[in-house]
Amino acid sequence: MSIMPCIRSSAAQLASATVGILLMFSTGSLAQTTALAASPVQALDLECNGTRILDPFKGKMTGPALPPEVLASAIANKDSILKSGLPCQENVGTGAQGDPAGIEASGLENLQRGFDFYSWRTFIALNSPDDGTPIEKAQADTPTKWEHMNNFKQLLDVMLPADQQPPIWPTDTNGMKAERARLMPEACRELLKERPDLKEDEPNRMIVKMIEESFNEPFKTGPLIDQQGHYAIFDILMNRQMFQYITDNHLNTKAGQAANADLAVDFPPGQNAGAAFGSFMLKVSWKILTDDEKAAKTFHMRRALVLMPPGEKRPCLDRTLGLIGFHAVHKTVGRPQWIWTSFEHVKNVPDRTEVATNKLSGPYNFFSVKCKTDCPTENATPPFPWDPDPALELSFRKDDSFKSQIVRETPLTDAAKNMNEVFHSMLPANSVWQNYMLLSTQWPTAFLTHCTGLRSQNAGSPAPQTDFVKQPDMTCSPAPTYLANSTLETYSQAEKKPDSKPDSMADVRDAPAVPLATSSCIACHSNAAGFQRTASNREGGRPNLNQSDFTFMLEKAQ
């Protein structure tokens, strides 16, 4: 997973890091709580639930078949789970501290189950309606909590040009609306003047200011083109905790970062003690919806004003967008490398195994089942030029001659499929959120005292450029080793490497793919840096990690 492009790290080193030391967190009683009531005047800051909540599902999830008692226990606990709120930090395992005990056969499986339960709770809490009603009431176009301007702020509204500095984030509704109006792109202002219908609906519209990272995937590997020939659009957001830390430490400008070079960047973590909501990043991907797709209501939809990327002309477009990918990244007190959650739309792409066995259930958003000859190479980047042409608005080619043919290289595990089925069973059959699935959750497996707390035994040993204290493994052995979203790390999933010379393109297509190190969220982001001149402030007794604390956001300072 990547919130911004990262430097490629060694796949061999990353693979060796998977043998981690499993950890457990504090014990406590199993409890369920109800969601906080929303204010009738204004949505409160997004709060979290610090109660220790473990999944109550009766049965194993790691097998190919989901035991009926699991679904029965899910239905019996539906209300408490769906209303349990946003986790302040992870609660995993059921044994004593240090013992990852549970229903599954291995400690690693039990811990993964705990993190995936945490991820689904996070997804439900963030995508519940922003008016405080339960997620069961959500329609396809119901605004979510994460979309409310009180809860998350777009990256480009923080890393502003000099003439718009400083960014502010008022806590009152009128102040937030005034800041939104202040940062409204001029081209969008002009569009609203020309279109009275849009002006009337303006407060309900999302504003997307595109830059290269909004259409070009990590490592500048190219855009993703849907089956209607349109660009996919990417956006990055942060919560108030991150915003406050960035602005308090003057990290929102290059000059501020350089002047504050002695700071060991350490965003505040979430923790159950005191119900503290930690720093939180979101990266989302959207597709432009057709009239038929809008009518079908199978996507979470937002009406948007989309400002084209910088160029000679930069029009603002009125579009309806459908959510196709969702990264939720939360820093917690026991996981300073953050917890990396990834969801996507169930109809984005088929798995490699489904393609190889011809068990396809299209249509897909980024794969053509009908294409039999002269199809684009699977998972190939599009032909040049990649930059959007203002005259074509958000179409990749005038004749729509290219459409991406994308395959998911790493299929979901049985455990992930079963966790998805369990949560889908608790949602109404017609819920738009039935169309979204958890891919997996990546988390650092090693205890701080066994990982980031260690120091190199050789005082003269070289350290990574972004490592403050010469720690031997700042990633702390991520599990699973690889995690990639088909819409957000499309071209970083894997490389085709047949064992011998292929006889045909079919052999290349069906050959096992070798995962790329860049498809690991934590390993990728361990390379993140900003504009500080050096890593410094080497404090003892604390897990100083990489120079920008696993986020590429600071690179966007101007």
Disulfide bonds with the S-S distance in Angstrom:
Cys6-Cys524 1.85
Cys48-Cys88 2.04
Cys188-Cys316 2.12
Cys371-Cys375 2.05
Cys451-Cys476 1.98
